[in-house]
């Protein structure tokens, strides 16, 4: 997943404190309801949990059935009781609701942006693109014995790339059981990227390489204000396996434990960080002992939604060593089409990328390449 489709940022994380006397709570709630509400007014009532909850209930009711400006909404009889739902029907538990922030919807961080378990969602973009590179790895090598090709193949520098990626939430509410508006979660994801030598007719157009990447991910929701209007929204931990499924001498693989976090600013800017540790392997079974020094040990990604139709992104990887290996990837995504829903939430993008460095694919982990990619991607579905 990329976080590319614009959304109207709405955070629904409630901080429960000791309840004040009922008369005080009722007075504050009625004052907030005396005019048409917006969610920021309710969020500002941080020192009074009962008034805050009643205010959000009234705000949600206003969204469900519009009222004339200045008309107060009568609270439901259950308004003063804690509830586990932040949106009124039919928008309860909707991970596509644009009233929530992009990161809240993507990782289903809150009750109202929760779509339940075992549904199929996108992860990284599903894509079909043409790529052109400054070189191609015709005879892959590795420092490990018997891991270097004995002959070269006349691959073309132009090929097609197919990317597939899906995920499903398999559990939720493990550590947030006492926090009714937060949802931690465990996800299983699978991604696959194939480079297809469509233009190499003399070689019968083979797939030059296919990388497989299953991953188990734990996500914990956060609401931590940061300087300049940023908010830290989640932290996570994943166990990641990546391999190309090839026999010797072309076998490449590694296993990692990954720490991750994400923050956002309004509906415009998103930054994601990853820091990983490669799980050790015995020397005889290590396909690529120097992979961390080349592909890297950390990753930082940022996206800027310039407007509802255009998104720019940059991803940096670094080895965290003096040799400064790694890679940089620049992206531009242009929204195509209209989903037919309010907000034009089409998931189809014209997707252009420029990559330079190590790790464009596992077979290329120790080959520095510059690659231009132009194609179509499906995101946020």
N, C-alpha and C positions, 0 to 999 in steps of 0.2 A: 502496500500500500503505500501508495504515496498519498500525501495529504495535499491534494491539489484543488478539489472543488471548493469554492467559497461557501461560507456558512455564516449565519448570524450568531455571534458568540453569546451563549447564555449559560452561566454556571449555576447549578442547582445544588450546591453542597451546603448543608445546614449544620451550624455549630450549636449543639444543645447545651445550654447552661441552666443554672438553677432558675426555676420559674418564679416570677414576681407575684405579688398579690393579684387575685383575679380582677379587681377593679382597675388597677393600673394597666394590666394587660389589655383589658377590654377598651380602655380609653385610647391607648396607642393604636390598637387595631382599627377602631372606628375613625380615628383621625386619618390613618393611611387610606381608608376606604372612602373618604369624603370626596375624592376626585378620581378621575381615571388613573389607574395605577400603571407603573411600569416596574419591571422586576428589580431595577436598581433601588427603588424606594424600599421595597421589602428587604432586600439584602442589607440595607443600611441599619436595620433594626437588630444589630448583632447582640446587644446587651439584654434583649428581652425575647426569649425563645418562643413564648406563647403568642405574643403580638406578631412576631416574625412569621410564624407558621400560619396564623390566621390571614395575614397580609398576602402570603403566597397563594393560599386557597382562593382568596378573592381575585387575585391577579389571574389565576388559571381559569376561573369561571368567566372572567371578562374575555379571555381568548376564545373560549368555547362558544359564547354567544355574545357578539358585539353589542355594546350599550352606547347610548348617546353620551357625548362628552359631559362629564360632571355628574353622571348618574352612578350612585353607589350600588354595588352588587350585594344582595342579601346573602350572608354566609349560610352554608349548609349546616344542619343540626350537628354534624360531626366535625365542624371546623376546628374545634379546640382539641380534638383527639389526634395524637400522632398517627400519621399514615405512611405507607411505604411507596406511595405513588406521587410523583411530582407533576403529572399532567392529567387532565380530565379526559374521559373517553370522548372521541375514539382515538386520541393521540397518546394514550398510555403505552409505555414500553415501545417506543419507536426510535430505532437507531438511525433513521433517516430524517428525523424532525429537525429542520434548520434552526429552531429556537435554541438548540444546544450548540456548544462550540464544536469545531471540527474534531478535536482530539477526544472530546467526550463521546461523540458519535462513533468515531473510528474504533476506540477501545471499549465502548459501552461503559463508561466510568460511573454513570449515575443511574438511579432508578428509572427516570424518564427516558434515558437513551439506551435502555437495556432491551435487547431483542431475544433474550433467552438463550438456552444452550442447544447445541447440535444443529444450528442453522449453518448454511454454507455462505461465506462472505469472501470478498476479494481481499488479497493481502498486498503483495507487490503487483505492479500493473500487469495485466494480461495483454500481450503485445505481439505485433507482427511488423517487422521493420527491415529495411535494407541497410546494410552496413558496408562501409568502405574503410580500409585501414592502410596505414603506411607500410605494413609488412604482414606476413602470415607465417605461422609456425609450421613449416613443412616437415620438420624432423625434431619432435619434442625430446627434451633431455631432462634429467634430474640427477643430483649428486648420488642418489641411492644406486647400488649395484643392480644391474639388469632392469633399469628404469629409463633407458634411453633408446629411442627408435634406431634401428640399424640402417634404415634407408629413408629417403625423402620422397614425399608425394607432391605432385605439382598442383597444390591448392591455389585458388584464386584469392586475391585480396578483397574481392567483393563477394558477399554472401547474404543470405537471409537469416534473420534471428527470430526465433519463436519463443516467447516467454509465457509460461503458465504459472499461476499462483493462487492458492485458495487456503482458507483456514476455517476452523470451527471452534466455538467455545465449548469446552467439555466440562467445566465446573465454574461456579461463581459463589461469592459470599462466604469465602472461607475465613477470612480475617476481618470482615466488615459486618458481621452479623449484628452487632450492636449499633451500627451506624445506618439508619434506614434509608438514607439517600445516597450512599456510596456503594459501589460494586467492584470488588476485586475479582479477578478472573484468571482461569487457566485456559490457554488456547493450544491447539495443535495446528501447525501450518505445514504446507508442502509447496515448494517452488521448484520449477524446472526451466532451464534455459538451454536452447539448442541452436547451434550454428550450422546452417544447411548450405552446402556448396551447390546451390541451384545452378550456378553458371559454369560448373565444371563438368560439361557433358562427356569429356573424354574419360572421366573417373566414375561415370554413372551417377553423378550428382549425390554423393554420400552426405550424411551428417558428420561434419568434421569432429564435433564434440557435443556432448549433452551433460550438463551438470544437474545433479539432484540434491535437494536441500530440505530434508524434514527438520522440524523444529518444535520444541515444547516451550511455551512462553507463559510466565506468570506476570500479571500486571496489577499494580496497586495504585488506586486513585489518590491524587494529592490536590491540595488547594493552597499553595505557598506563594504569596506575593513576592515578586522580585523587583529590582530597580527598573525604572523607565517604563512601567506599565506591563511588564511581563508577568506571567504566572507559570509556575512549575505545576504540571497537571498529572504526571504519572511517573512512577519508577517501576522497573521490571527486571526480571532475570530469566534467561533462556538457556536451554541446552541445544546446541546446533551441530548437526552433522552435514557435511558437504562432500560429495564424491562424484566422479564421472562414470562410475560403473564399468570401467574398462579393465581387461586383464593386463598383465605385464606385456610389454614394457610401458604402457600408456596409463596405468593406474595412478590416479591422484586422489587424495582424500585428506580430511582433517576433521577433528572434533573440537568444539569450543564451548566454554561457559561464558555467557555474555551478560554484562550489566548494562542497563539502558535507562534513559530518562527522556522526557519530552516536555517542552514548554511552548507557550503561545502568547501572542500579543494581539488582542482584538480578533478580527477575522482576516488579518493580513499576513502575519509572520508566524512561522513555526520553526523550531529548532529541535533536533533530535541528536542525542549523543549515545555512542556505544563504546564500551571498553571490554575487550575479551582476553581470555586466557586459554591458550591452546592446551588441551589435555595431552599429557605426554604419551608417547608410544615407544615400544622397544625399537631399537635401531634397525633390526632386520625387517620389521613390518612398516617402517616409515617410508611412504612413497615420496615425500617432499620435505626433508628435514629443515630446509631454510625458508619455508613458506611465510612464517611470521615476519621475518626480516625483510621480505619483499612486498607481500600484499599489505601487511601492517598489523597493528594491535589495537587500533582505535579508529573510530569513524565519527565525523561530525557532518550533519546534513541540515541545510536550511532552505526554506521555501518562502517565496514572497508572492502573494496573490496580488498582482498589479491592479487588476480589476476582475469582474466576474468571468471574463473569458480568457485571461492570460495569467500564467504562473511561471515564475523563474525559480530555478533551484541550483544548488551547488552541494556536492558531496566531496569531502576530503578524507582520505585515509592516510595514516602515518604509522611507520614502524616503531616510533618512540625510541629510536636508537640514533646514534650519531650519523649513520649513513643516510638518514632521511629518505628512505624509500617509501613508496606508497602510491597514491594516485589522486587525480582530481577528475570530477565529472560535472559538466555544466549541462543544464536542461532548460528547455522551453516547451511548455504545454499550452496548446490552443484548443479551447472547448469547441466541439463540433456538434451540431444538431440541438434538438430540444426534446427533453424527456416527456413534455406534455404536462408536467407538474409545476406548481408554483415555485418560482426560483430557478427554473430552467436547469434542473439538476441532471443534465445529461452526463453520463460517465465516459463518453467517447472523446478522445483527445488526439489531435495531431501532436506527435511527440518527437522532438529533436534533441539528441544528446551528442556531446563531444567528450570523449574519455581519453585520458593520457596517463600512462603509468603501468604498474604491474597488476595482474589479476583480472583482466577483462574476462577470462574464463579460467577454470582450474588448469587446463592443459597449458595455458599461457601464464601460469603463476610466476614464472621466472623469465618472462620475455616482456620487455617494455614495448608497448604499442600505443599508437594514437588512432582512435577509431571514431568515425562519424556515423551516427545512426539517425535515420529518418523513417517514421512509420506511424502506425495507429496504436493507441493504447486504451484499454478499458480500465478505469479507476473508480474507486468508491462505489462499489455495487453490492 
